[in-house]
Amino acid sequence: MKAKLVHALLFAVLAMASSGPLLANGGPVSCTGTYLIDEDGGATALWTIEADGTFFATSSLQGLLRFSDQQGNWERDGHDGVKAVVLALVFRDDGTLQDVSRVDISLHAVGHGCDNVAGTLVVRAFEEGEDPLDPSTDDEEPIATDTITGRRVK
């Protein structure tokens, strides 16, 4: 009896684990992948949307503005959209931590499928005493807003 229970639990865990790649927070796997992003402000970025809901970004501005790669999560927004939040560590000239920046992203498919995307991003800086996981703690206006377009890397 105990062995049957263990096998049933193992089957349930494996079944749930194998369904993970099918949906990320309700989003379709067809939109996962890496995108070459052009920001209207002039920056270029690589954004990777993983099936498990993880979001990674690298920007051409990182060296100039002294910030790290960005990491965060995404979830489905409507039929063909994605909402994402990524965080970056921003450093002073001496290498010490200046703040944590939060980028809120709204992205949607353009045309059929997810090979082309467009959207907006809003960047906020969270200084000591503010919480980047709670946007209401930021007492200043966003430091940047931009519109973006992107193409999936194939």
C-alpha positions in Angstrom: 0.0 0.0 0.0 2.8 2.4 1.0 4.6 1.7 -2.3 1.5 2.4 -4.3 1.1 5.8 -2.5 4.7 6.6 -3.2 4.3 5.7 -6.9 1.1 7.8 -7.1 2.8 10.8 -5.6 5.8 10.4 -7.8 3.6 10.2 -10.9 1.7 13.3 -9.8 4.9 15.2 -9.3 6.3 14.1 -12.7 3.1 14.9 -14.4 3.0 18.5 -12.9 6.7 19.0 -13.7 6.3 17.9 -17.3 3.4 20.3 -17.9 5.5 23.2 -16.7 7.1 23.9 -20.1 3.7 24.0 -21.8 2.6 27.2 -19.9 4.4 29.9 -18.0 2.0 31.8 -15.8 -0.7 31.1 -18.5 1.5 32.2 -21.4 2.0 30.3 -24.6 5.3 28.5 -25.2 5.2 29.8 -28.8 6.2 33.2 -27.5 9.2 32.0 -25.6 12.7 32.6 -26.9 15.3 35.4 -27.4 14.4 38.7 -29.0 16.6 41.4 -30.5 15.0 44.6 -29.1 15.4 48.1 -30.5 14.4 50.9 -28.1 13.2 54.2 -29.7 15.7 56.0 -27.4 18.6 54.3 -29.2 19.5 51.3 -27.1 19.6 47.7 -28.3 18.9 44.8 -26.0 18.6 41.0 -25.9 15.5 39.8 -24.1 15.0 36.1 -23.3 11.5 34.9 -22.3 11.7 31.4 -20.7 8.7 29.0 -20.6 8.9 28.9 -16.8 8.1 32.6 -16.5 11.7 33.8 -16.1 12.8 36.9 -18.1 16.4 37.8 -18.8 17.7 41.0 -20.4 21.0 42.5 -21.5 21.3 46.1 -22.7 23.8 48.0 -24.9 23.7 50.8 -22.2 25.0 48.6 -19.4 28.7 49.7 -19.7 27.9 53.3 -20.1 25.4 53.5 -17.2 27.1 50.9 -15.0 24.3 48.4 -14.4 24.1 44.7 -14.4 22.2 42.2 -16.6 18.5 42.3 -15.7 16.5 39.4 -14.4 12.9 39.0 -13.5 9.6 37.3 -14.4 6.8 37.6 -16.9 3.2 36.6 -17.2 0.6 36.5 -19.9 -1.4 39.7 -20.5 -4.5 39.1 -22.6 -4.4 37.0 -25.7 -1.2 38.1 -27.3 0.6 40.1 -24.6 3.1 39.8 -21.9 3.7 41.9 -18.7 7.2 41.6 -17.2 9.3 43.0 -14.4 13.1 42.9 -14.4 15.5 44.2 -11.9 19.1 45.5 -12.4 21.8 46.5 -9.9 23.2 50.0 -10.6 26.7 50.9 -9.5 28.6 54.1 -8.6 31.9 55.0 -10.2 33.7 53.4 -7.3 31.9 50.1 -7.8 29.5 50.3 -4.8 25.8 49.7 -5.1 23.9 52.9 -6.0 20.4 51.5 -6.3 18.2 48.7 -7.7 16.4 49.7 -10.9 13.1 48.1 -11.9 11.9 47.9 -15.5 8.2 47.3 -16.1 7.6 46.0 -19.6 4.4 45.6 -21.6 4.9 43.6 -24.8 2.5 42.3 -27.4 2.8 40.3 -30.6 2.8 42.1 -33.9 1.2 40.3 -36.8 0.7 36.5 -36.8 2.7 34.6 -34.1 5.4 36.0 -31.9 8.2 36.6 -34.3 7.7 40.3 -34.1 6.9 42.2 -30.9 6.3 45.8 -29.8 5.6 47.5 -26.5 6.7 49.9 -23.8 9.0 50.0 -20.8 9.2 52.1 -17.7 12.4 52.4 -15.6 12.4 53.4 -12.0 15.3 53.7 -9.5 14.8 52.4 -5.9 17.3 53.9 -3.5 18.0 52.7 0.0 14.8 52.4 2.0 12.7 51.8 -1.1 11.6 48.4 -2.2 11.8 47.5 -6.0 9.3 44.7 -5.4 6.8 47.3 -4.1 6.6 50.1 -6.7 4.5 52.3 -4.4 7.7 52.9 -2.3 9.3 54.9 -5.1 8.6 58.5 -4.4 10.0 59.9 -7.7 8.9 60.0 -11.3 10.2 57.2 -13.6 13.8 57.8 -14.8 13.0 56.6 -18.3 10.1 55.5 -20.5 10.5 54.1 -24.0 8.7 52.2 -26.8 10.3 49.1 -28.2 10.1 46.8 -31.2 11.7 43.4 -31.5 12.3 40.3 -33.6 12.8 36.8 -32.4 16.2 35.3 -32.9 16.0 32.2 -35.1 
